[in-house]
């Protein structure tokens, strides 16, 4: 392993409010769509809920101290809309005070706050008013962005509008696997466009208020044709690329939707959602693009053989039926090793993606890998330690991939591991662990895993090789 990163490279870790905070109904917080979805029988594995999560709301200073021990430059966190505006309209001072204290705690120990406004937790009251398929929700998001900036704008410099809008639009409203659990293709497409619009409105407003570092985070893939010589598979890969990548990148960077995407959703009258001036608003200039990547997608237009083992069939998450207009896609196995999520491991896919983005979009802003990580069946040893060699290997290999991409010309300026803590993993409840820090869900005890120690060592080695601090982080013994 030989990591090679620029001196100013930013090292961080990421979380999401609904996954770690708990205190789901304390200090005035209202229901989010995930609180409501978790009450639907069978919606969440094990009947789990985010009610307590990993209690970050009460343990925040302890968790920030842990970040300092790891030597992080930056912490990427999200604000819960339902905590700030419980009914989607009225601002809750107590909710904003929590984030103000978090930001102060981070700055006190020299960690750069990297704020995400929306990581999937729409106030349930707004969902009951139509949710993201309702155009008005984009304007409610603008009001919410104003409310957060009013309190935090004097101390927060980095603003991410949305995290993975593909998941909160197409999966939540079309695939049904994520909150609010709807399976309505046209609604999913309305959600997609209105989240884009909300991003553009908020970006312009934040810029007008003096914010200088504004971006968005997308989960992007490499759509790999199963048989590159088969026209059917080539077409399948092109359609997957259009809906997973193009329907998000092109409106944001080019002010248009890909024609292949428009053709594939024409039956759902997608064009009716687009009003005059929308695309110009959506294409507001970005200061950075966050890239979340966990795996490639090996895709085919042919059905899978009936004898295909269940573990190698398309998963409902981020697969098949959720792709409005591409329901016939299949995802054959390439025989690669897989994580506990069933996701293929291929670190070179991250390198390829980062390089390709710069080649495909000359107007691309600087990139940050804002999520990358892996879930495994972690075991606490008799001595209380957590050895996770598979996660260590995944981390090291993917960091090597990022370094290689930079050497090939990709303008990547930072990396945020997913995730800082084990947490409520959405529809999988507490069954899947992504953290570099183990959490005992009964006692809430935090234990740095071997992967966390390795990550801290990588950060420390980078600082030792580049005396000028990479960011605002403080290297400390762990």
N, C-alpha and C positions, 0 to 999 in steps of 0.2 A: 504494500500500500504506500503510495507516495502522493499525498495531497499537495497541490500547487494552487494557491489562491492569491489574488492581489492583496496588497497590504491593507486596504480599506474594506476588505470583505466583511460583511455583517453576519454574525452568528446568533441564532435565536431559537426559540421554541414557541409552539403555537397551541392554543386551546380555543374552546368556544363556550360562551356563557351557559347555554342550556345543558351542556355536557358536564360542567364542573361545579357550578355555583351552588346548586341546591337552594334552600330558603325560597322555595317556589311560590310561597304565598306570605312572605314576611315583608314588613316595612312597606306595605302598600302595593307590592307587585301583583299584577293581574295574571290570569291564565294566558300562556302562549298557546299556539296551535299544538306544540309538543306536549304541553300539560294535558290538553284536551284529548289528543290522539292517544296518549298513554292510558287513558281511561276506557278506550275501546277494547273489548275483550279480544285477545289474540293479536292485537296490533304490534305489541312489543314482546320480544322473546322473554319468557319467564314471568310475564306480567309486570316487568320492571317499570319504574317511573323515574323522572328526573327530580322528584320532590326533594330528595336529599343530595343526590349525586355524590360528589366527593367533598361537599361542605366547604368549598372554596370561599363562599360568602363570609363564613365565620373564621376561616383559617387563612385568609389572604396574606396577612403579614408573614406567617410561617412559610407560605408558598413563595413569596417574594424573596425571603431569606434563602430558600432553597435554590432559586434562580441565581442568586448571587454566588452561592457555593459552586454552582455549575459553571460560573464565569460567563453567563450569557451577555451579549451586547444588547439584545432587544427581546422584548416579549410581545408576541402577537396575540391579542385577546379580542373578544367581541363584547359589545354592549347589548344587553337584553332590551329590546324595544319594549317588551311587556313590563319590564321593571321601571323603565323611564317614563313610559306612557301606558299605564295599565289598561286603559280603554282605547288606546290608539289616538287619543286627542289630548287629554289632560296630562300635564307634566307632573311627575312625582318627585319632589325635591329629595326625599330620602333615597330613592333609587339612584339619582344622579350623584348623591353624596358618596355612595359606595365607590363609584368609578373615580370620583375626584380623589378619594383616599387612596385608591389603587395607584393612580397616576403619581401622586405625591410619594408613595412608598417606593415606586420604581425609580423615580428621579433621585430620591435620596440615596439610593445605592448605585446610581449611575447606569441604570438600564433604560434603554430607549423605549417608550410606549409606542406600540404599533397597533392602532385601533381599527377594528372592523365594525361597521355600523349594523350590518345584517348578516347573521349566520343562522338563518332559517327560523327564527322564533317570532313570527308575526303575532301581534296581540289577537287573541281569539275573537274579540269584539269586531275587529276589522275583517276577519275571516267570515264571520256571520253576516257582515255587510257586503260580502261578495269576494273578499280576499284579493289576491293578485290578479285574477281575471277581470276585476273591476278597475277601470282606469283611474278612478279616484284614489286608489291606494297609493299610486305613485306620488300624488300630491300630499297625502298624509305622511309618506316617507320623507318628503322634503321638509315638512314641519318638524318631524322627529330629528332630522339632521341638524336643523337650526337649534333645537333645544339642547342637543348634545354639545354642539359647538359653542353655544352661549356659556356653558360651564367649563368645558375642557379645552377650548380653543386657544387659551393663553399658554397651555403647557404641552399640548399634543401637536406634533408636527406632521405625523404620518397617518393618513386617513384612507382606509379601504372602504368603498361603498358596499360591495356585496362579496360574499364568499360563495363560490360555486353556484351561480344562478341556475345552471342546468339542473342541479338536484332539487332546488326549491321550487322550480317551475315544472319541468317535465316529469320528474319522479313524483313530486308531491301532488300534482294535479292530474297527471296522465297515467303514471304507473301505479299509484296507490300505496307504494311501499313506505313512503315518508309522509309526515304530516303535511297537509290535512287529510291525506289518505283518499283523495278523489281519483277517479279513473275516467276523466272526461277530456278527450283529446283537444277539443276546441278550447276548453278552459285552460289547459296546459299551455297552449300557444299564446293565449291572451296573457297568461302569467309571464311567459318568456318576454314578450314585447314590453309589458308594463314594468317589469323589473329593469329592463334596459332603459326605459324612459326615466324611471326613478333614479337610476344611476346618473344619467345625464343631467337631470334637474339638480340633484344634490352636488354633483361635481361643479357645475357652474356657480351654484350658491356658495359653496365652500371657498372656491377660488375668489369670488367677490368679497368674501370676508377676510381674505389674506392668507388662507391655507396654501402652502407651497408644495406639498408632497401628497398628491391625490392619485389613487389608482383603484384597481379592481382585481380580484383574484378569480381565476377560472381553473376548472379542472379539465385538463387537455390530455388528449391521447394520440398515439400513433395508430391509425387504422391500417392494419397489415392484411393484405389479401391472402387468404389461406393458400391459394394457388395463383401465383402472379401471372401464369400463362392462361388462366381461365377468365374469359370476359365476364362471366357471372360473378365471380369473386372480386374482380376489379371494380365492377359496378357497385357491389355491396360495400367495398371499402370506401369508394367515393361518396356513397350516400351517408355512411357512418361519419366520415370526416366532415361532411357538410352540416350535419345536425349537431355533432358533438363539439366540433371546433369552429367551423365556418359561421354558424348561426350566432356565435358569440363574438368571435374575433372581428369579423367583417363589419358588423354594425358599429362596433366600438372604434375600429381603426380606419375604416373606409367609408362609413356612413351608408352602408347598403347591406342587404341580406344576399347570401349566395343564391344564384338562380336555381341550382339543383335543390337546395332546401325549399325555395318557394314552390318549385314544381312538385316536390314530394308532399307538401301540405296544402296544396291548392284546394283539395276537396273540403278542407276545414275552413275555407274562406279567411285565411290568415291575413291577407292584405287589408281586410276591413278594419283591423286593429290599428293600422298605421295611418296616422293623421299627418296633414301637412306640417312640416317643420320638425317632426319627431326625430328623423334620422340625423338631422343637423344637431339636435340637442344631444342625442345619444353619443355622437362622435366628438364630444367635448375632449380637448387634449388631455392625455394622461401623463403623469410624471413617472409612473412605473406600472408594470403588469406583474401581478402575482401568478405564479404557475404552480398548481397542485398536480402532482403526478405520482401514481402508485403502480401502474402497470400499463402495458400496451393492450390493444384489442385485436386479436387474430380473428378475422371476420370472413364469413362466407355467405353466399346467397343460396346455398343448397341446404336442404334439411339435414339434420344430424341423423346418423343411422339409429334405428330403434334400439339397438343393443348398447348404445353409448351409456356408460355408467353415470348415475345421477350426479356424482361429483364433478363430472366434466361437461355437464349441460350448462346452458346459460343461467347465471344467477338472476334472480328477479331484480336485484339492485344493479343499476347501471347497465342493463342488458335488455335485449329483445323487445318485449311488449311495451316498454316505456317509450321507445323511439317512435313518436308519432310520425306516421308516413313510412316507417322502416320496420314494420312488425315482423317481416319475414327474415330478418337477419339471424344468423346463427354464429356461434363462437367456438369452433373446434379447438381441441387441445393441441398445443405444440409440444407437449411432453416436458415442459419446463417445470422446475420445482415451484411449489405454491405455498403461500402463507396460510395462516389459520382462517383467513377470509376466503380462501380458494382462489386468490389472485396470483397470476403468474409473476415470477421473479425474473426480471431481465433488466439489469441496471443500464445496459447500453441503450435501452429505449429512452431513458431520461436524457442521455447525451444527445441522441438523435433528435429528440423533440426540441431541445433548447437551441441546437444549431439550426434546425429547419425553420423555426419561427423567425429568426433573424434573416434568413435567406428569402423567406416567402413574403415578409412584410418589412420593406425598407424603412417604414415610418415607425417601427416598433420602439416603444420606450424601453428603458433599462428593465431587466428582468430580476425578480427575486423568486427563488423556490420557496413558496410560502407554506407548503405542506409536502412531506415525503416521509413515509415510515411504514411499519409493518406490525401486524398482530400475530402473536404466538401464544402458545399455552404455557404461560409462565408458572414456575413452581418456586415457592419459598423454601430454601434449604433449612436444615436443622439449626444452622447458626444464624438464621434470619436473613441471609443474603439471597439475592435473586440473580442467578446466572442465566443469561439469555443469549447464547452464542449465535443463534440464527439472526436475531435482531442486530447484533454487533456486525455480523457479516453483511447484512442488508445495508446497514448504515454506511459502513466503510466502502462498499462497492458503489453505492449511489453517490457518495461524496467524490469518489474517484471519477465517476461519470460527469459530475458537475465540473470538476477541474479540467477534464478533457474537453468538455464543451467550451470552456473559457479559452483554452489553448487554441481551439478551432475558430475562435472569433465571436462566440456568443457573449453578449454583454450581461453577464449574470453577476449581481452585486451582493447577494446574500442568500442564506439558507436557514430555514426554520424547520426543525424536526417536528414531526407529528408523532406523538404528542408529548407535552411535558408530563402529564399525569395520565394514568389509567382513568377511565371515566365512563359515563353513560354513552354507549356507542349507538345512539339512535335506535333503529328498529331491532338491533341486536342486544339492547339493554346492557347489562354488565357482563355479557358473555365473552366479549372480545376486548383484549388488552393491547393498546398501542403505546402506552407510556414508556418513557425512559426512566420514570419513577413509578414504582409499584405502590398501589393503594390497597390496603386492607379495608374492604367495604364495610366491615363491622366496626372496627376500631378507628378507621380513618388514618391509621399509621402510614406515613410515607417512608419508603425505602428506595434509595437510588439503586437501580439495576446496574448490572455490569455495563450495559449499553450507555447508561448515563455517565458512568465513570469514564468510559472510552470517549464519549462526546466531549466531556470536560477536558480530557487530555489532548484531544485534537485542537480544541480552541486554545488551550494554553500553549501548545507547540506553535500554533500559528502566530500568537502574540510574541513568543520568544524570538521567532524568525523575523518579525516585523515590529520593531520597538514602538513605532507610532501606533497608538491604540486603534484597533479596527473600528470600534464604535464608541459607545459610552460605557461598555461593560467593565467590570472589575474582576480580574483573575484572582481567584482565591483557592487555597488548598481545600481539597475535598476528602 
